[in-house]
Amino acid sequence: MSYSLGILDQSPIIENATNEQTLQKTVALAQKAEQLGYSRFWVSEHHNTDTLAGSSPEVLVSYLLAKTKSINIGSGGVMLQHYSPYKVAENFHVLASLEPGRVDLGIGKAPGGLPLSTKALQYGTLNKGEDFEERLTFLQQLIEQTVPAEHELFGVQATPIPKVKPALFLLGASPQSAALAGTLGIAFVFARFINSDNDVLAQAATAYRKHHPNGHFTVSIAAIAAPTKEEAKELIGDQKITKVHLASGKSLTLQSVELAEKFGQESGESFTVKQYDADILYGTPDDIKTILDDYHVRYQIDEFILHTPVLKEFERERSFELLSPVYLQQKEAVS
C-alpha cells in the first residue's frame, strides 16, 4: 500500500469489564497491532468518565512502550490547554530517551471532558486554556531546542534531551488547525471520526499542503470491517454523533445527549444539543480498502489511523485484523 495504517484506542469499557481489565485489553491490542503490521498505536485523553479508562495518555504510553518492541506508541492526544508545555516536553523526552524512534506526541486542542474536569485540571493555576497556539509553538521550540533569544524563557531545556526527538503531531478537525500545523511545519491528523464533512476534509488538506507541501497528512477515521457488508452494517446499528453548540460559537462532540446537556449546563452559556448520524465506514476489508485508496489519492493522505467505535470485543478486534497491513498484503499476494 502507498499509505500506512495505525490504530487509535480510547480504552472503551466493553461488556462490563473493570477498569483494570479494560487497560489490559488496550495493552493486548497494542501487542496485536504490532504483530499485524500497523505503523502506530495511539491512546486518548478523556476525563471524569465511566465509559473510557484512558485519562492519562503519557502514563499509558510509557507502559505500552515497555510491553511492545517496534511499533510507534503515542498520544492521540495530550490536551495541551491544561498543561505546561515544558512539562509535556520533559515527559516525552524521557519516553523518547527510553525508546528512541518509537514515541509519538499527538497534541489535541479539545478539553477531553466536561467543564468540571477542566476546572479541576486547571485548579490552582492562572490558565484559562485560551493561548493554545502560543503553547504549541513553545512546545515545538522545546522539542527542537529553538527557543528564541527574545523569549522570556530563553536558555531553558526540557531535559533529558533525547537523541531521537518525539514525533510531534497536531490533532484537529478544521482547516484552521490544518493551517496551523502546516505553518509550524509539523504533522497533522484530521479527526474525521469527529467531523465527517468531506468538504471540510478537502479544505483542511488544501490548507495543510499550502503551508507544508511535503508534510505528513493523516486522517483518523471511524471504520468497522466484517466478513460481510451486512454484518458490518448491523454492528454499527444506529450510532449517532452528539454535539453541544455553545452560544460563544464553540462546538464539542460528546458521547451522549446526557453528557452534552451536562456540558452545556456546566459551561454557564446558553446551548443547543444536536445529534447527527455517525459516518462510519463499514463493509468487507475490500470495501473499506477501496474507500481508503480513493481518499488517499483524492486528499493526498499519507496515513490512516483507524478508530472502531463498536462495543463488542470480538468483533472490534476482528475488524482490526481484517483491515491490518499484514492481512491486506496477504490478500494482495494471493490475488
Secondary structure, DSSP 8 states (H G I E B T S, - for coil): --SEEEEEE--B--TT--HHHHHHHHHHHHHHHHHTT-SEEEE----S-SSB--S-HHHHHHHHHHH-SSSEEEEEEEEGGGS-HHHHHHHHHHHHHHSTT-EEEEEE-S-SS-HHHHHHHTTTS---S--HHHHHHHHHHHHHT---TTSTTTT---SS--SS--EEEEEESSHHHHHHHHHHT-EEEEETTT---HHHHHHHHHHHHHH-TTS-EEEEEEEEE-SSHHHHHHHHTT-EEEEEEETTS-EEEESSHHHHHHHHHHHTS-EEEEEEE---EEE-HHHHHHHHHHHHHHHT--EEEEE-----HHHHHHHHHHTSHHHHHHHHHH-
